[in-house]
Amino acid sequence: MEQRMWKVSASPHLNDKESISKIMWLVAASLAPAGIGAVYFFGAHAAWVIFWAVVAAVGTEAAIQKLMGKPVTVSDGSAFVTGLLLAYNMPAESPFWLPIIGSIFAIGLGKQIFGGLGYNPMNPALLGRAFLLASWPTHMTIFKTAPHGGTISGIDVETGATPLNLLKLSQDVLRQVKINPAEVPAQKVAEATEHISKLYDAYGNLFWGKVGGCLGETSVFLLLLGAAFLLYKRYIDLRIPVSYIGTVALLTWMFGGTDGLFTGNPLFHVLAGGLILGAFFMATDMVTSPITPKGQWAFGIGCGVITVVIRLIGGYPEGVSYSILLMNLTVPLLDRWAKPTIFGGAAKK
């Protein structure tokens, strides 16, 4: 009788050609269009900001792993992606030492201190950005008009005035009129009204990237190209982006206007700022986002609520980074809350 040899191993018996390294480098490739667009819109300085952020991230990971006697795993691409995302969340005119410090913090205290890839509770790139914003707010909030961009529908954009910032300043003027009309000059009111009107007509510039802002957030079109690739490869799921963007759209429509409920402009809030970058490339991070479908919906909704609260009530015009970081901390609870019933077990009451 012919004898056959069988391989015996513990379940699950899965065979997949995907690897961490392959996924990370393809994520980096999906971010390439936005990076190329950033260099085109903002000039060569933007390329150097990206370069130093990536070099510092990869170098810091290699140095820490070497000092701790661990295998150096920078070839897996995770540190490269962290540096890339940090650069995309920085102004184009950042001094070169800023992305270097941010990447060192992101890798050292945002990732390696917890044990490396797979153990970090928060997105390292966003943690690095939050550290830079708290430490050097002036450098992190100076946004210059892109050389190949231009004005926002005829508005002469001054340094630091992103579309969201302009909207917030203009709406503050109109709200002040309702409280103390005598203290606000008529010319200032007219300018604020005109600015809001022009901002709401700037969909084309917001979509293509002809506005001021962080390096990788301005061109919605280029970001969506990369996001479509990740969706095609099934590296990300639509639950978090849809619930995140949908929540921001709904709440800004309800509460984002100055003339009462349902007078806001949801499309402007979706296209402006870092919402698209955050929703598709950072909120969907495999390590720091929920693994259950129900948890992913809750995570996206939570990110949307916090983003809108910061944008409409807080003193800072953007809220994507902080919303994702705060919701990262809830992931263990969300996964426990949304834990599916074991096959054959009793259903939850």
C-alpha positions, -999 to 999 in steps of 0.1 A, spaced: 0 0 0 12 35 -9 21 56 21 14 94 20 29 121 42 5 146 56 13 179 72 -4 183 106 -7 218 122 -30 237 145 -59 256 130 -67 279 114 -54 264 81 -50 296 61 -27 304 33 -23 340 23 3 357 1 -1 390 19 25 401 44 31 431 66 59 443 44 38 440 12 9 458 28 30 486 42 48 493 9 16 493 -10 0 517 15 31 539 9 25 536 -29 -12 546 -24 0 578 -7 24 586 -35 -1 606 -57 -8 630 -28 30 634 -22 36 642 -58 8 667 -58 22 683 -26 56 689 -43 38 703 -74 15 726 -54 40 738 -27 74 734 -44 107 717 -37 107 725 0 77 701 5 99 673 -9 125 680 17 100 680 45 88 646 34 124 633 30 135 643 64 104 630 81 108 596 65 146 594 71 142 603 107 114 578 112 133 549 96 166 559 113 149 562 148 133 527 144 166 511 133 186 528 161 161 518 189 159 482 177 197 480 174 202 494 209 176 470 224 192 440 207 161 433 186 161 425 148 161 456 127 128 455 108 127 488 89 124 469 57 88 461 65 79 497 56 59 506 87 83 533 98 84 547 63 46 550 63 47 567 97 72 593 85 52 598 53 19 604 71 36 627 96 50 648 68 15 649 51 2 664 84 27 693 84 28 727 67 49 729 35 71 757 49 81 737 80 118 741 90 136 708 84 143 701 121 106 700 128 98 668 108 129 652 122 119 658 158 83 648 151 94 615 136 117 607 165 88 613 189 64 594 167 86 563 165 103 564 199 74 574 222 45 565 199 55 531 187 87 514 200 81 522 237 50 500 235 69 471 219 69 481 182 45 474 154 12 459 165 14 471 201 10 509 198 -24 521 212 -24 553 191 -15 562 156 22 572 158 21 598 130 -8 616 146 8 614 180 39 630 165 18 658 149 0 664 182 34 667 200 46 692 174 14 712 175 16 715 213 53 723 213 57 746 183 22 759 174 34 788 154 54 766 130 26 741 127 -1 767 119 17 788 92 2 778 59 13 797 28 -5 798 -5 7 772 -29 29 786 -58 8 766 -83 -24 770 -63 -36 805 -61 -64 821 -42 -96 806 -29 -123 818 -53 -109 853 -54 -100 856 -17 -65 868 -11 -53 841 14 -30 854 40 -4 833 59 -21 809 83 -56 812 67 -66 778 55 -102 774 42 -114 761 76 -96 789 94 -111 815 71 -146 800 76 -142 799 114 -130 836 115 -158 848 93 -185 829 112 -172 843 145 -177 878 131 -213 870 121 -221 854 155 -206 884 173 -230 906 153 -260 888 168 -246 893 203 -233 928 201 -241 944 167 -229 978 177 -194 966 183 -188 951 148 -182 975 119 -205 971 89 -175 967 66 -162 938 86 -196 921 85 -198 926 47 -163 911 43 -171 881 65 -203 874 45 -184 877 12 -157 854 24 -182 827 34 -199 829 1 -167 826 -18 -155 797 3 -187 778 -3 -181 783 -41 -145 770 -39 -154 733 -43 -132 729 -74 -101 743 -57 -107 722 -26 -112 690 -47 -81 695 -68 -58 710 -41 -54 746 -50 -57 758 -14 -34 763 16 -31 735 42 -9 706 53 12 689 26 -9 658 20 -44 670 28 -52 696 2 -60 675 -29 -91 654 -23 -88 640 -58 -53 626 -53 -62 612 -19 -92 594 -33 -71 578 -60 -49 562 -33 -80 553 -12 -96 536 -42 -64 514 -45 -65 504 -9 -102 495 -12 -95 475 -43 -68 456 -24 -91 452 6 -66 467 30 -92 490 43 -129 488 48 -155 514 40 -172 513 74 -149 537 92 -145 563 63 -183 562 55 -194 566 92 -167 592 99 -174 614 68 -211 608 70 -212 620 107 -192 651 99 -215 659 69 -247 654 90 -236 674 120 -220 703 101 -252 706 80 -272 707 112 -251 729 134 -224 744 111 -244 775 99 -249 809 114 -286 811 106 -299 783 128 -303 746 123 -297 729 90 -280 760 75 -244 746 74 -225 735 43 -216 698 47 -197 695 14 -173 722 23 -165 706 57 -160 672 39 -136 686 13 -117 711 35 -90 702 60 -77 668 67 -109 648 68 -103 627 37 -67 620 46 -77 611 82 -108 590 73 -91 568 47 -55 566 57 -52 571 95 -85 562 111 -84 529 92 -50 519 106 -51 482 112 -33 484 146 -53 512 162 -88 507 148 -115 482 158 -116 447 142 -153 441 145 -178 456 120 -200 471 148 -169 486 165 -158 501 132 -191 519 128 -190 532 163 -153 543 159 -161 563 127 -191 580 143 -171 589 174 -143 604 152 -169 624 134 -186 638 165 -153 649 181 -141 664 148 -173 685 145 -172 696 182 -136 708 178 -143 725 145 -174 743 156 -169 750 193 -131 747 199 -105 774 192 -87 752 167 -104 751 132 -94 715 125 -102 684 147 -93 653 127 -60 644 144 -73 648 179 -105 629 172 -87 599 158 -62 598 187 -90 600 213 -110 573 196 -78 551 194 -80 549 232 -115 535 230 -106 507 206 -102 479 233 -136 488 248 -152 490 214 -138 455 205 -150 441 237 -185 457 234 -189 446 198 -174 411 204 -195 387 182 -212 356 196 -190 325 194 -203 300 169 -227 277 188 -227 298 219 -256 316 235 -266 349 219 -261 382 238 -291 395 257 
